[in-house]
């Protein structure tokens, strides 16, 4: 069996902590070992290792989340990088083509697909393993895992059995009901319907055959090259609802979707993260503050207060799921990004009357890490080193830099930096059309930068 974990999402339901580059699965608010904070993706990957499934797993994600995944669970975790976001059917199709044409996985191999962020206990993944046996023994097109409902929820889709099923026994699927009202949900539960948790399995042959039928390439490189032409459609609509023979297996253990503030705060490590005070008469109130200024919460109950460089949220917990609709028109770029080498935070952004722009960032590069060696075409930069020590590669020289140094980087000038000790600097960008796309990267690893300079006879002062 192979596992494909889907990591995507725009993070709008947990705004302002989450954004396009830091979706909900990367928020370090859960309790890990030794009371340390951990994210959902870290928790799930640890669980996969506990049940010996990590070695069989691969994560399908976007370019924007690559560094975040590598930063949190390691650079040796295998990834399939989508060239752009196009919903779950294209993502799973790309993953299937990769397993088939790059990893040479047998067409008879069972592939299980699941979200990267379920909040579950280890028995959940043992149930995932059972999908392989059921799929093979029933010759079904798809085997789904469904959660035994604990109450008549209108937030989830339901898997409806074809015949009256009994507890803990797989059944043949009749159809699906998407987010019914509570009365309808009660009727569905009486029929032993299950919550659809987005976990399913198929033989690799099944999906490869679907790609053939649609006239789509089954070779990874070819499918990758036309990825932008694929329809933005979910796997449920494109495959699941058209399948002739589907079976479903109940999971009766603990399962929770931590996709909104009201559910996430129920599982948080503490009521308060970051600077601030919650008064003693504030009941069931949570504060998550990533800013460097304190926030005080007094005399409020059932409230969540969340603050980050992207914005500030004050919400009644029951109303917090509405946030996605309210911020839909926000076009602000992510103000905080976690990268493989460290993190960056936008402190200020301004556009002047002559069309020029200015972006001020605070950047941290962790000890032993480095930025890429690159240049920009459209902007000038000035770096002011505020703490730490590093090696600066600049055009024809590699030199040491330390706190107090100021570095001028005109457009077109090649540069990169390595942190001997944890390094922080303020970066001021000026130009027209400033964007994250204005990058020409030449080297990623610092050893390659040093080797390049040594081979070229450039000056290296270390």
TORPAMI-936031 format. One record per residue (C-alpha): y, z, x; residue in one letter; residue number from 1. Coordinates in Angstrom, 1 decimal. Example, Ala and Ser with C-alpha at 12.3 -4.5 7.8 and 13.67 -1.06 7.14 Angstrom:
BEGIN
[rec [-4.5; 7.8; 12.3]; "A"; 1]
[rec [-1.1; 7.1; 13.7]; "S"; 2]
//
This chain:
BEGIN
[rec [0.0; 0.0; 0.0]; "X"; 1]
[rec [3.6; -0.8; 1.1]; "X"; 2]
[rec [6.7; 0.9; -0.3]; "X"; 3]
[rec [10.1; -0.7; -0.8]; "X"; 4]
[rec [12.9; 1.8; -1.3]; "X"; 5]
[rec [16.1; 0.4; -3.0]; "X"; 6]
[rec [19.3; 1.8; -1.6]; "X"; 7]
[rec [22.4; 0.4; -3.4]; "X"; 8]
[rec [25.0; 1.5; -5.9]; "X"; 9]
[rec [28.8; 1.6; -5.8]; "X"; 10]
[rec [29.0; 5.3; -6.1]; "X"; 11]
[rec [31.5; 5.4; -8.9]; "X"; 12]
[rec [29.8; 8.2; -11.0]; "X"; 13]
[rec [30.3; 10.6; -8.1]; "X"; 14]
[rec [33.8; 9.6; -7.2]; "X"; 15]
[rec [35.8; 10.6; -5.1]; "X"; 16]
[rec [33.1; 11.7; -2.7]; "X"; 17]
[rec [31.1; 8.5; -3.1]; "X"; 18]
[rec [32.4; 4.9; -2.6]; "X"; 19]
[rec [31.1; 1.4; -1.7]; "X"; 20]
[rec [29.9; 2.5; 1.7]; "X"; 21]
[rec [28.9; 6.1; 0.9]; "X"; 22]
[rec [26.9; 6.0; -2.4]; "X"; 23]
[rec [25.5; 9.1; -4.0]; "X"; 24]
[rec [22.3; 9.1; -1.9]; "X"; 25]
[rec [24.4; 9.9; 1.3]; "X"; 26]
[rec [26.3; 13.0; 0.1]; "X"; 27]
[rec [25.2; 16.0; 2.0]; "X"; 28]
[rec [25.3; 18.6; -0.7]; "X"; 29]
[rec [21.7; 19.6; -1.2]; "X"; 30]
[rec [19.8; 22.4; 0.6]; "X"; 31]
[rec [17.6; 21.3; 3.5]; "X"; 32]
[rec [15.6; 23.3; 6.1]; "X"; 33]
[rec [17.3; 26.4; 7.5]; "X"; 34]
[rec [19.9; 26.3; 4.7]; "X"; 35]
[rec [21.5; 23.2; 6.3]; "X"; 36]
[rec [23.1; 20.6; 4.0]; "X"; 37]
[rec [21.2; 17.4; 3.5]; "X"; 38]
[rec [21.6; 14.2; 1.5]; "X"; 39]
[rec [19.3; 12.7; -1.1]; "X"; 40]
[rec [18.1; 10.0; 1.2]; "X"; 41]
[rec [17.3; 12.5; 4.0]; "X"; 42]
[rec [15.4; 14.6; 1.5]; "X"; 43]
[rec [13.3; 11.7; 0.2]; "X"; 44]
[rec [12.5; 10.4; 3.7]; "X"; 45]
[rec [11.3; 13.9; 4.7]; "X"; 46]
[rec [9.1; 14.0; 1.6]; "X"; 47]
[rec [7.7; 10.5; 2.5]; "X"; 48]
[rec [6.8; 11.8; 5.9]; "X"; 49]
[rec [5.2; 14.9; 4.4]; "X"; 50]
[rec [2.8; 12.7; 2.3]; "X"; 51]
[rec [2.2; 10.1; 5.1]; "X"; 52]
[rec [4.1; 7.3; 3.3]; "X"; 53]
[rec [7.1; 6.9; 5.6]; "X"; 54]
[rec [5.2; 4.7; 8.0]; "X"; 55]
[rec [4.4; 2.3; 5.1]; "X"; 56]
[rec [8.0; 2.2; 3.8]; "X"; 57]
[rec [10.9; -0.1; 4.3]; "X"; 58]
[rec [14.4; 0.3; 2.8]; "X"; 59]
[rec [16.3; -2.6; 1.2]; "X"; 60]
[rec [20.0; -2.1; 1.4]; "X"; 61]
[rec [23.4; -3.8; 2.0]; "X"; 62]
[rec [25.2; -4.4; 5.2]; "X"; 63]
[rec [27.7; -1.7; 4.2]; "X"; 64]
[rec [25.1; 1.0; 4.0]; "X"; 65]
[rec [23.1; 0.1; 7.2]; "X"; 66]
[rec [25.0; 2.4; 9.5]; "X"; 67]
[rec [24.9; 5.3; 7.0]; "X"; 68]
[rec [21.1; 5.1; 6.7]; "X"; 69]
[rec [20.6; 4.9; 10.5]; "X"; 70]
[rec [23.0; 7.8; 11.0]; "X"; 71]
[rec [21.2; 10.0; 8.5]; "X"; 72]
[rec [17.5; 9.2; 9.0]; "X"; 73]
[rec [17.3; 7.4; 12.3]; "X"; 74]
[rec [17.6; 4.0; 13.9]; "X"; 75]
[rec [13.8; 3.4; 13.8]; "X"; 76]
[rec [13.7; 3.3; 10.0]; "X"; 77]
[rec [12.9; -0.4; 9.1]; "X"; 78]
[rec [15.6; -2.0; 6.9]; "X"; 79]
[rec [15.9; -5.3; 5.0]; "X"; 80]
[rec [19.6; -6.1; 4.9]; "X"; 81]
[rec [20.9; -8.1; 1.9]; "X"; 82]
[rec [23.6; -10.5; 2.9]; "X"; 83]
[rec [25.5; -9.4; -0.3]; "X"; 84]
[rec [24.8; -7.4; -3.5]; "X"; 85]
[rec [23.0; -9.4; -6.2]; "X"; 86]
[rec [21.1; -6.8; -8.3]; "X"; 87]
[rec [17.5; -5.6; -8.1]; "X"; 88]
[rec [15.6; -8.9; -8.6]; "X"; 89]
[rec [17.1; -10.7; -5.6]; "X"; 90]
[rec [16.7; -7.5; -3.5]; "X"; 91]
[rec [13.0; -7.1; -4.3]; "X"; 92]
[rec [12.4; -10.8; -3.9]; "X"; 93]
[rec [14.0; -10.7; -0.5]; "X"; 94]
[rec [11.8; -7.7; 0.4]; "X"; 95]
[rec [8.7; -9.4; -0.8]; "X"; 96]
[rec [9.4; -12.5; 1.2]; "X"; 97]
[rec [10.0; -10.3; 4.3]; "X"; 98]
[rec [6.7; -8.5; 3.9]; "X"; 99]
[rec [4.9; -11.9; 3.3]; "X"; 100]
[rec [6.4; -14.1; 6.0]; "X"; 101]
[rec [7.7; -11.7; 8.7]; "X"; 102]
[rec [5.3; -8.8; 8.5]; "X"; 103]
[rec [2.3; -11.0; 7.5]; "X"; 104]
[rec [1.2; -8.6; 4.8]; "X"; 105]
[rec [-1.8; -9.7; 2.8]; "X"; 106]
[rec [-1.1; -11.2; -0.7]; "X"; 107]
[rec [-3.6; -8.7; -2.1]; "X"; 108]
[rec [-1.6; -5.8; -0.7]; "X"; 109]
[rec [0.0; -3.5; -3.4]; "X"; 110]
[rec [3.7; -3.1; -3.1]; "X"; 111]
[rec [5.4; -0.1; -4.8]; "X"; 112]
[rec [9.2; -0.1; -5.4]; "X"; 113]
[rec [11.2; 3.0; -6.0]; "X"; 114]
[rec [14.8; 4.2; -5.8]; "X"; 115]
[rec [15.8; 5.9; -2.5]; "X"; 116]
[rec [17.2; 9.0; -4.3]; "X"; 117]
[rec [15.0; 10.6; -6.9]; "X"; 118]
[rec [15.2; 14.4; -6.9]; "X"; 119]
[rec [11.5; 15.4; -7.1]; "X"; 120]
[rec [8.8; 17.5; -5.5]; "X"; 121]
[rec [6.1; 16.1; -3.2]; "X"; 122]
[rec [3.6; 15.6; -6.0]; "X"; 123]
[rec [5.8; 12.7; -7.2]; "X"; 124]
[rec [4.9; 10.6; -4.2]; "X"; 125]
[rec [1.2; 11.5; -4.6]; "X"; 126]
[rec [1.4; 10.0; -8.1]; "X"; 127]
[rec [3.1; 6.9; -6.5]; "X"; 128]
[rec [-0.1; 6.5; -4.4]; "X"; 129]
[rec [-2.2; 6.5; -7.6]; "X"; 130]
[rec [-0.4; 3.3; -8.8]; "X"; 131]
[rec [-2.5; 1.3; -6.3]; "X"; 132]
[rec [-5.8; 2.3; -7.8]; "X"; 133]
[rec [-4.7; 1.8; -11.4]; "X"; 134]
[rec [-3.2; -1.6; -10.7]; "X"; 135]
[rec [-6.4; -2.8; -9.1]; "X"; 136]
[rec [-8.8; -1.3; -11.6]; "X"; 137]
[rec [-6.9; -2.7; -14.6]; "X"; 138]
[rec [-6.0; -6.1; -13.1]; "X"; 139]
[rec [-2.5; -5.5; -14.6]; "X"; 140]
[rec [0.5; -7.5; -13.5]; "X"; 141]
[rec [2.5; -4.4; -13.0]; "X"; 142]
[rec [1.8; -0.6; -12.9]; "X"; 143]
[rec [4.8; 1.6; -13.8]; "X"; 144]
[rec [5.2; 5.3; -13.2]; "X"; 145]
[rec [7.0; 7.1; -16.1]; "X"; 146]
[rec [8.3; 10.7; -16.3]; "X"; 147]
[rec [7.0; 12.9; -19.0]; "X"; 148]
[rec [10.2; 13.7; -21.0]; "X"; 149]
[rec [11.3; 17.4; -21.2]; "X"; 150]
[rec [13.8; 16.8; -24.0]; "X"; 151]
[rec [15.0; 13.9; -26.3]; "X"; 152]
[rec [17.5; 12.3; -23.8]; "X"; 153]
[rec [19.7; 9.4; -24.7]; "X"; 154]
[rec [20.5; 8.8; -21.0]; "X"; 155]
[rec [17.2; 7.2; -20.0]; "X"; 156]
[rec [15.1; 4.2; -20.9]; "X"; 157]
[rec [11.7; 4.7; -22.4]; "X"; 158]
[rec [8.3; 3.2; -21.7]; "X"; 159]
[rec [6.4; 2.9; -25.1]; "X"; 160]
[rec [2.6; 2.8; -25.1]; "X"; 161]
[rec [0.7; 0.1; -26.9]; "X"; 162]
[rec [-1.7; 2.6; -28.4]; "X"; 163]
[rec [-1.5; 6.4; -28.8]; "X"; 164]
[rec [-1.9; 7.7; -25.3]; "X"; 165]
[rec [-2.9; 11.2; -24.2]; "X"; 166]
[rec [-1.3; 13.4; -21.6]; "X"; 167]
[rec [-1.9; 12.5; -17.9]; "X"; 168]
[rec [-3.7; 9.3; -18.8]; "X"; 169]
[rec [-2.4; 5.8; -18.0]; "X"; 170]
[rec [-1.8; 3.5; -20.9]; "X"; 171]
[rec [-1.1; -0.1; -21.6]; "X"; 172]
[rec [2.6; -0.7; -22.2]; "X"; 173]
[rec [3.9; -2.1; -25.5]; "X"; 174]
[rec [7.6; -2.5; -24.9]; "X"; 175]
[rec [10.7; -0.7; -23.6]; "X"; 176]
[rec [13.6; 1.0; -25.4]; "X"; 177]
[rec [16.9; 1.3; -23.5]; "X"; 178]
[rec [18.8; 4.6; -24.0]; "X"; 179]
[rec [18.1; 5.4; -27.7]; "X"; 180]
[rec [19.9; 8.0; -29.7]; "X"; 181]
[rec [18.4; 11.5; -29.7]; "X"; 182]
[rec [16.6; 11.1; -33.1]; "X"; 183]
[rec [15.0; 7.9; -31.9]; "X"; 184]
[rec [14.2; 9.6; -28.6]; "X"; 185]
[rec [12.3; 12.3; -30.5]; "X"; 186]
[rec [10.2; 9.7; -32.3]; "X"; 187]
[rec [9.4; 8.1; -28.9]; "X"; 188]
[rec [8.4; 11.4; -27.4]; "X"; 189]
[rec [6.0; 12.0; -30.3]; "X"; 190]
[rec [4.3; 8.7; -29.3]; "X"; 191]
[rec [3.9; 10.0; -25.7]; "X"; 192]
[rec [6.5; 7.5; -24.4]; "X"; 193]
[rec [7.8; 8.1; -20.9]; "X"; 194]
[rec [11.2; 8.0; -19.2]; "X"; 195]
[rec [11.5; 4.9; -17.1]; "X"; 196]
[rec [12.3; 6.2; -13.6]; "X"; 197]
[rec [12.4; 2.8; -11.9]; "X"; 198]
[rec [9.1; 3.1; -10.1]; "X"; 199]
[rec [6.6; 0.3; -10.3]; "X"; 200]
[rec [3.9; -1.5; -8.3]; "X"; 201]
[rec [2.5; -5.1; -8.1]; "X"; 202]
[rec [0.3; -7.1; -5.8]; "X"; 203]
[rec [2.4; -9.1; -3.3]; "X"; 204]
[rec [0.7; -12.2; -4.6]; "X"; 205]
[rec [2.3; -11.6; -8.1]; "X"; 206]
[rec [5.8; -11.8; -6.9]; "X"; 207]
[rec [5.3; -14.6; -4.4]; "X"; 208]
[rec [3.8; -16.7; -7.2]; "X"; 209]
[rec [6.9; -15.9; -9.3]; "X"; 210]
[rec [9.1; -17.2; -6.5]; "X"; 211]
[rec [7.0; -20.4; -6.3]; "X"; 212]
[rec [7.3; -20.9; -10.1]; "X"; 213]
[rec [11.1; -20.6; -9.8]; "X"; 214]
[rec [11.3; -23.0; -7.0]; "X"; 215]
[rec [12.6; -20.3; -4.6]; "X"; 216]
[rec [11.6; -20.1; -0.9]; "X"; 217]
[rec [8.9; -17.5; 0.0]; "X"; 218]
[rec [9.9; -17.6; 3.7]; "X"; 219]
[rec [12.3; -14.8; 4.5]; "X"; 220]
[rec [14.9; -16.8; 6.5]; "X"; 221]
[rec [15.0; -19.6; 3.9]; "X"; 222]
[rec [15.5; -17.1; 1.0]; "X"; 223]
[rec [18.1; -15.2; 3.0]; "X"; 224]
[rec [20.1; -18.4; 3.6]; "X"; 225]
[rec [20.4; -19.2; -0.1]; "X"; 226]
[rec [20.7; -15.6; -1.2]; "X"; 227]
[rec [24.2; -16.1; -2.5]; "X"; 228]
[rec [22.9; -18.6; -5.0]; "X"; 229]
[rec [20.4; -16.2; -6.6]; "X"; 230]
[rec [21.3; -14.9; -10.1]; "X"; 231]
[rec [22.7; -11.4; -10.4]; "X"; 232]
[rec [19.9; -10.1; -12.6]; "X"; 233]
[rec [17.8; -6.9; -12.6]; "X"; 234]
[rec [14.1; -6.9; -11.9]; "X"; 235]
[rec [13.5; -5.4; -15.3]; "X"; 236]
[rec [15.0; -8.4; -17.1]; "X"; 237]
[rec [13.7; -11.1; -14.8]; "X"; 238]
[rec [10.2; -9.9; -14.3]; "X"; 239]
[rec [9.1; -6.7; -16.1]; "X"; 240]
[rec [10.0; -7.7; -19.6]; "X"; 241]
[rec [8.2; -11.1; -19.1]; "X"; 242]
[rec [5.0; -9.6; -17.7]; "X"; 243]
[rec [2.0; -10.0; -20.0]; "X"; 244]
[rec [-0.1; -7.0; -18.8]; "X"; 245]
[rec [1.7; -3.7; -17.8]; "X"; 246]
[rec [0.2; -0.3; -17.5]; "X"; 247]
[rec [2.0; 3.0; -17.0]; "X"; 248]
[rec [1.0; 6.3; -15.4]; "X"; 249]
[rec [2.6; 9.6; -16.5]; "X"; 250]
[rec [4.2; 11.9; -13.9]; "X"; 251]
[rec [4.4; 15.4; -15.3]; "X"; 252]
[rec [6.1; 17.2; -12.4]; "X"; 253]
[rec [9.8; 17.9; -11.6]; "X"; 254]
[rec [12.1; 14.9; -11.7]; "X"; 255]
[rec [15.9; 14.7; -12.0]; "X"; 256]
[rec [18.5; 11.9; -11.7]; "X"; 257]
[rec [21.4; 13.4; -9.7]; "X"; 258]
[rec [23.7; 10.5; -10.6]; "X"; 259]
[rec [26.5; 12.5; -12.2]; "X"; 260]
[rec [28.5; 15.5; -11.2]; "X"; 261]
[rec [27.1; 17.7; -14.0]; "X"; 262]
[rec [23.5; 17.1; -12.8]; "X"; 263]
[rec [24.3; 17.1; -9.0]; "X"; 264]
[rec [26.1; 20.5; -9.2]; "X"; 265]
[rec [23.0; 22.0; -10.7]; "X"; 266]
[rec [21.1; 21.4; -7.5]; "X"; 267]
[rec [23.8; 21.9; -4.9]; "X"; 268]
[rec [23.3; 24.3; -2.0]; "X"; 269]
[rec [26.4; 26.3; -2.9]; "X"; 270]
[rec [29.2; 26.5; -5.4]; "X"; 271]
[rec [31.8; 25.7; -2.8]; "X"; 272]
[rec [31.9; 23.2; 0.1]; "X"; 273]
[rec [35.0; 22.9; 2.2]; "X"; 274]
[rec [38.3; 24.8; 2.2]; "X"; 275]
[rec [39.4; 26.8; -0.8]; "X"; 276]
[rec [38.8; 29.6; -3.2]; "X"; 277]
[rec [37.0; 29.9; -6.5]; "X"; 278]
[rec [38.1; 33.0; -8.4]; "X"; 279]
[rec [35.4; 35.4; -9.6]; "X"; 280]
[rec [36.3; 34.8; -13.3]; "X"; 281]
[rec [35.5; 31.0; -12.9]; "X"; 282]
[rec [32.0; 30.6; -14.2]; "X"; 283]
[rec [29.7; 27.7; -13.4]; "X"; 284]
[rec [32.5; 26.0; -11.5]; "X"; 285]
[rec [32.0; 24.0; -8.3]; "X"; 286]
[rec [34.4; 22.9; -5.6]; "X"; 287]
[rec [33.6; 20.2; -3.1]; "X"; 288]
[rec [36.6; 19.6; -0.7]; "X"; 289]
[rec [36.6; 17.2; 2.2]; "X"; 290]
[rec [40.3; 17.5; 2.8]; "X"; 291]
[rec [41.9; 19.7; 5.5]; "X"; 292]
[rec [44.0; 21.5; 2.9]; "X"; 293]
[rec [42.7; 24.4; 0.7]; "X"; 294]
[rec [42.1; 24.1; -3.0]; "X"; 295]
[rec [42.3; 27.1; -5.3]; "X"; 296]
[rec [40.5; 27.2; -8.6]; "X"; 297]
[rec [41.3; 30.1; -11.0]; "X"; 298]
[rec [40.0; 31.1; -14.4]; "X"; 299]
[rec [38.1; 28.0; -15.2]; "X"; 300]
[rec [34.5; 27.6; -16.4]; "X"; 301]
[rec [32.1; 24.6; -16.4]; "X"; 302]
[rec [34.5; 22.6; -14.1]; "X"; 303]
[rec [33.9; 20.4; -11.1]; "X"; 304]
[rec [36.7; 19.9; -8.6]; "X"; 305]
[rec [36.0; 17.3; -5.9]; "X"; 306]
[rec [38.5; 16.1; -3.3]; "X"; 307]
[rec [38.2; 13.5; -0.5]; "X"; 308]
[rec [40.4; 10.9; 1.2]; "X"; 309]
[rec [39.5; 8.6; -1.7]; "X"; 310]
[rec [41.1; 10.9; -4.4]; "X"; 311]
[rec [40.8; 14.1; -6.3]; "X"; 312]
[rec [38.7; 14.8; -9.4]; "X"; 313]
[rec [39.2; 17.7; -11.8]; "X"; 314]
[rec [36.7; 17.5; -14.7]; "X"; 315]
[rec [34.8; 19.4; -17.3]; "X"; 316]
[rec [31.2; 19.0; -16.2]; "X"; 317]
[rec [30.0; 17.6; -19.5]; "X"; 318]
[rec [32.7; 14.9; -19.4]; "X"; 319]
[rec [32.2; 14.0; -15.8]; "X"; 320]
[rec [29.9; 10.9; -16.5]; "X"; 321]
[rec [33.0; 9.2; -18.0]; "X"; 322]
[rec [34.5; 8.8; -14.5]; "X"; 323]
[rec [32.8; 5.5; -13.8]; "X"; 324]
[rec [34.6; 3.8; -16.7]; "X"; 325]
[rec [38.0; 5.4; -15.9]; "X"; 326]
[rec [38.1; 4.3; -12.3]; "X"; 327]
[rec [36.7; 0.8; -12.8]; "X"; 328]
[rec [40.0; -0.9; -12.1]; "X"; 329]
[rec [40.6; 1.0; -8.8]; "X"; 330]
[rec [40.8; -1.5; -6.0]; "X"; 331]
[rec [41.4; 0.9; -3.1]; "X"; 332]
[rec [39.1; 0.3; -0.1]; "X"; 333]
[rec [36.9; 3.2; 1.0]; "X"; 334]
[rec [39.1; 5.8; 2.8]; "X"; 335]
[rec [36.2; 7.5; 4.5]; "X"; 336]
[rec [33.2; 5.9; 6.2]; "X"; 337]
[rec [30.3; 7.4; 8.1]; "X"; 338]
[rec [29.0; 5.1; 10.8]; "X"; 339]
[rec [26.2; 5.1; 13.3]; "X"; 340]
[rec [28.6; 6.1; 16.0]; "X"; 341]
[rec [30.5; 8.7; 14.1]; "X"; 342]
[rec [33.1; 8.5; 11.2]; "X"; 343]
[rec [36.6; 7.2; 10.4]; "X"; 344]
[rec [39.1; 8.3; 7.9]; "X"; 345]
[rec [42.2; 6.4; 6.7]; "X"; 346]
[rec [45.2; 8.7; 6.9]; "X"; 347]
[rec [47.9; 6.2; 5.7]; "X"; 348]
[rec [48.4; 2.7; 4.5]; "X"; 349]
[rec [51.7; 0.8; 4.0]; "X"; 350]
[rec [52.9; -2.7; 3.3]; "X"; 351]
[rec [56.4; -3.6; 4.4]; "X"; 352]
[rec [58.9; -6.1; 2.8]; "X"; 353]
[rec [58.2; -8.7; 5.5]; "X"; 354]
[rec [54.5; -8.7; 4.5]; "X"; 355]
[rec [53.4; -6.7; 7.5]; "X"; 356]
[rec [50.8; -4.0; 7.0]; "X"; 357]
[rec [50.1; -0.7; 8.8]; "X"; 358]
[rec [46.9; 1.3; 8.6]; "X"; 359]
[rec [46.6; 4.7; 10.3]; "X"; 360]
[rec [43.0; 6.1; 11.0]; "X"; 361]
[rec [41.5; 9.2; 12.5]; "X"; 362]
[rec [38.3; 8.2; 14.3]; "X"; 363]
[rec [35.5; 10.4; 15.7]; "X"; 364]
[rec [32.9; 9.0; 18.1]; "X"; 365]
[rec [30.0; 11.4; 18.7]; "X"; 366]
[rec [28.9; 12.3; 22.2]; "X"; 367]
[rec [26.7; 9.6; 23.7]; "X"; 368]
[rec [27.7; 7.0; 21.1]; "X"; 369]
[rec [30.0; 4.0; 21.3]; "X"; 370]
[rec [31.9; 1.5; 19.3]; "X"; 371]
[rec [30.9; -2.2; 19.7]; "X"; 372]
[rec [32.7; -4.3; 22.3]; "X"; 373]
[rec [34.9; -6.6; 20.2]; "X"; 374]
[rec [38.3; -8.0; 19.4]; "X"; 375]
[rec [40.5; -8.7; 16.4]; "X"; 376]
[rec [42.4; -11.9; 15.6]; "X"; 377]
[rec [44.9; -10.6; 13.1]; "X"; 378]
[rec [46.0; -7.1; 14.1]; "X"; 379]
[rec [47.3; -5.1; 17.0]; "X"; 380]
[rec [46.1; -1.6; 17.6]; "X"; 381]
[rec [47.4; 1.5; 19.4]; "X"; 382]
[rec [45.0; 4.3; 20.2]; "X"; 383]
[rec [46.1; 7.9; 21.0]; "X"; 384]
[rec [43.3; 10.0; 22.3]; "X"; 385]
[rec [43.5; 13.5; 20.9]; "X"; 386]
[rec [40.3; 15.2; 22.2]; "X"; 387]
[rec [37.3; 14.5; 24.3]; "X"; 388]
[rec [36.6; 12.2; 27.2]; "X"; 389]
[rec [35.2; 8.6; 27.2]; "X"; 390]
[rec [34.8; 5.3; 29.0]; "X"; 391]
[rec [37.1; 2.5; 27.8]; "X"; 392]
[rec [36.1; -1.2; 28.2]; "X"; 393]
[rec [39.3; -3.2; 28.1]; "X"; 394]
[rec [39.3; -6.9; 29.1]; "X"; 395]
[rec [38.4; -6.8; 32.8]; "X"; 396]
[rec [38.0; -3.1; 33.4]; "X"; 397]
[rec [36.0; -0.1; 32.5]; "X"; 398]
[rec [38.0; 3.2; 33.0]; "X"; 399]
[rec [37.9; 6.8; 32.0]; "X"; 400]
[rec [40.1; 8.1; 29.2]; "X"; 401]
[rec [40.9; 11.6; 28.0]; "X"; 402]
[rec [43.1; 13.5; 25.6]; "X"; 403]
[rec [46.8; 12.4; 25.8]; "X"; 404]
[rec [46.1; 8.8; 26.9]; "X"; 405]
[rec [47.7; 6.0; 24.8]; "X"; 406]
[rec [46.0; 2.6; 24.8]; "X"; 407]
[rec [47.7; -0.6; 23.6]; "X"; 408]
[rec [45.3; -3.3; 22.1]; "X"; 409]
[rec [47.1; -6.5; 21.2]; "X"; 410]
[rec [45.3; -9.0; 18.9]; "X"; 411]
[rec [42.7; -10.9; 20.9]; "X"; 412]
[rec [42.2; -8.3; 23.6]; "X"; 413]
[rec [38.5; -7.4; 24.0]; "X"; 414]
[rec [37.8; -3.6; 23.9]; "X"; 415]
[rec [35.2; -0.9; 23.2]; "X"; 416]
[rec [34.8; 2.8; 23.9]; "X"; 417]
[rec [32.0; 5.2; 24.8]; "X"; 418]
[rec [32.1; 9.0; 24.2]; "X"; 419]
[rec [31.2; 11.1; 27.2]; "X"; 420]
[rec [32.0; 14.1; 25.0]; "X"; 421]
[rec [32.8; 14.0; 21.3]; "X"; 422]
[rec [35.9; 11.8; 21.2]; "X"; 423]
[rec [38.7; 11.8; 18.6]; "X"; 424]
[rec [41.6; 9.4; 18.5]; "X"; 425]
[rec [44.3; 8.2; 16.1]; "X"; 426]
[rec [44.3; 4.4; 15.6]; "X"; 427]
[rec [47.4; 2.6; 14.2]; "X"; 428]
[rec [46.7; -1.0; 13.1]; "X"; 429]
[rec [49.6; -3.4; 12.5]; "X"; 430]
[rec [49.5; -7.0; 11.3]; "X"; 431]
[rec [49.0; -9.2; 8.3]; "X"; 432]
[rec [45.8; -9.5; 6.4]; "X"; 433]
[rec [44.2; -6.3; 7.9]; "X"; 434]
[rec [40.6; -6.0; 6.8]; "X"; 435]
[rec [37.2; -4.9; 8.0]; "X"; 436]
[rec [36.2; -8.6; 8.2]; "X"; 437]
[rec [38.6; -9.1; 11.2]; "X"; 438]
[rec [36.0; -8.4; 13.8]; "X"; 439]
[rec [34.4; -10.5; 16.5]; "X"; 440]
[rec [31.7; -8.3; 18.0]; "X"; 441]
[rec [30.4; -9.3; 21.5]; "X"; 442]
[rec [28.1; -6.4; 22.4]; "X"; 443]
[rec [26.7; -3.4; 20.5]; "X"; 444]
[rec [24.9; -1.3; 23.1]; "X"; 445]
[rec [27.0; 0.3; 25.9]; "X"; 446]
[rec [24.5; -0.5; 28.5]; "X"; 447]
[rec [25.0; -4.2; 27.6]; "X"; 448]
[rec [28.8; -3.8; 28.0]; "X"; 449]
[rec [28.4; -2.2; 31.4]; "X"; 450]
[rec [25.9; -4.9; 32.5]; "X"; 451]
[rec [28.2; -7.6; 31.3]; "X"; 452]
[rec [31.1; -6.2; 33.4]; "X"; 453]
[rec [28.9; -5.7; 36.5]; "X"; 454]
[rec [27.6; -9.2; 36.3]; "X"; 455]
[rec [31.1; -10.7; 35.9]; "X"; 456]
[rec [32.4; -8.8; 39.0]; "X"; 457]
[rec [34.9; -6.9; 36.8]; "X"; 458]
[rec [36.2; -3.5; 37.8]; "X"; 459]
[rec [34.0; -0.6; 36.7]; "X"; 460]
[rec [35.4; 2.9; 37.4]; "X"; 461]
[rec [32.9; 5.6; 36.2]; "X"; 462]
//
